[in-house]
Structure formats: structure tokens, C-alpha cells
């Protein structure tokens, strides 16, 4: 019973992390940015992150079940904090430059998690592989948005109606 309760804890941690996307929502500012042709449609981000956060939660739980709390889960917690912070930097502060550097740290932290997870649970390490790939893609998109719009893009103009 305790193991299943902990799975809920890992899911709750991922939901709390995902909440940053609602707290610091893209809104009209993001809609007004110039985007590269290869930018996915806005509707794709929610489902992609939902799947990834499920995988992230299960991976953390698998590591916890096999090894308990230790360095691997410290890295796991750090990547959740970094994940949350990206939305604040990019959408909250509207600083794609800072968000890009932070995303590089997130990508490295995910890689560290994979390295730490692998000897504990190969499944957990593989569950993080799509996350690493997606954050790599997000980093390329973040960089493109920064280059197309500058470090501090102006707020989107307010429109009536």
C-alpha cells in the first residue's frame, strides 16, 4: 500500500511542477512573438507535457522503490525545480535569454538523472530519454525565439475585443 501511495506523491510533485505553465501562462505576449516555421502548434504542448510528466513521475517512483531517497532523487527534485523555473523566466519575466540558459541547466540535470537512474532502474532511465529529447527541442525553440525577438521582447499590444 505504501508503494502506491508514494506513486501518488510523485504524481503530485509533477502536477505541482506542471502548474507553473498555468501560473505563468503564455498569453498574448507569447502569441505576439515571431516564431520559427518549425514551431509546433500551441495545442501540442499540453498533451506532450502531460505524457512526459506521467513518465517523469513513474521514473521517480521506480528509483525510489529500488533505492529509496538518495543522490538520484536529489537530482530528480532539482530537475523539477528547474522545470518549474523555466515558465517563470520565459513567460513570467519574459526573458527568453535567461530562460535559455536555465533550460541548458535543466537539460544537463535530466542527463544527470539518466546517468544516476541507469544503475538503479534501466526503465526509469529510459522513461527520462523522451524528456531529455523534448527539453533539447524546447531549448532549440527557446533559442530561436530569443534570436527572432531579442532578449527582452516587448509586451504584445493590447487589442480591443
N, C-alpha and C positions, 0 to 999 in steps of 0.2 A: 504493500500500500504506500509506503514512504517513497519508493522509487517513482511511482506515478504522480504523487504529489509534487515531487521535485521537477518532473517534466512540466507541470503547470507553472512552477516558478520560473523555469527557463523561458516558457512562452510568455509569461507576464513581463519578464525583462525585455524580451524582443518587442512586445507591444508598446512598452514604455519608450523604447528607443524609436520605434516607428512613429510615435506620437509627435516627434519633432517635425515630421512632414506636415502635420496638421497645425501645430503651434506656429511654425514658420512656413506658411503655405506660399506656393509660388505666386499666385495672384496676378494682377495686371502688370506688375513690374516685369515678371518673367515673360509674360505673354508679349510684351513690347520689345524684348531683346531680339537682335538679329541672331539667327541660328544657322548652323551649317545645314547643307542639304541632307545630310545623313542623320540628323537629329530625329530620334523616334517620336511618334505622336504622343501627346501628353497622356492619353488614356493607357498607354503601355506601362508607365512607371508604377502605378498602384499594384496591378497584378504581378508584375515582376518582383517587386519588393515583398509582396505577401508570400510568394513562393520561397524567396530567399530567406525571409525571416523564419519561416517554418523549418527550413533546413538548418539555419543557424541555431534555433532552439534545440532541435533534436541532436545536433552535433555536440552542443554544450552538455546536454543531458547524458549522452553516451560517454563523454570524457569523465563527467562526474561519477557516473555509475562504475566506471572501470578504475578510476584513480582518486576519486574524492577531490577536495579542494587543494590546489597547489599551483605551481607556475603556469600550467596550461590554462587554468581558469582565471588566473590573474590577467593573462594576455587576452583571454576571451572578454573579460569585463572591460579591459582597455579598448578593445575594438568597438564594443557597444557605445562607450563614451565618445569615441572619435566619430562613430557613425552619427550619433545624435548631434554632435557639434557641427557637422558639415551643414546641415539645414540652417542652423543659426547663422553661420558665417555667410553662406551663399544667399539665402532668402531673407534672413532677418537683418543682417548688416549690409546685404547687397554688395558683398566683397568677393567676387569670383577669384581674385588673386589670392587672398588668404585662404579661401575655400580650396583652391587647387593644392596649395602646399599642405594643408591639413589632410586632404584626400590622399596625398602621397604617403603621409604617415599612417593613415588608415590602411592603405594597400599593403604597406610593409608589416603592419600589425596583423593583418589577415594572413600574410605569408608566414609570420612567426607562429600564429596559431596552427596553421597546417603542419609546420615542422614539429611543433610540440605535441600536436594531436596524433601524428602518424605512429609513433611507437606505442601509444596508448590505445588508439582505435583507428584503424585504417578507414573505417566507414565514416567516422567523424571528420577525418582529414579530407576525404573525397566530398563530403557534404559541403565543405568550405570552398572547393575548387570553383563552382559556378559563381560564388560570391566574389572570389578574387578576380575572376574574369569580368564580372559585371562592374565592379569598382574600377577595374582598369579601363573599361569602356567609359564609365562615368568620368574618370579622370581626363580622358581624351576629349570628351564633350565639354567638361568644365574648362579645360584649356582653350578649346575653340571658342567658347562663349566669352572668355576673358579677352582673347585676341580680337574677336569681332566687335566687342563692346567696350573695351577698356577696363581698367581695374575697378573703377567706381562708376558703373553705368548710371545715367540719370534715371530718376523715377519715371515710370510710364506716365504719359499725360493723362489727366483725368478727363473722361468723356461723359457727356450727359446722356442719360437714358440708357 
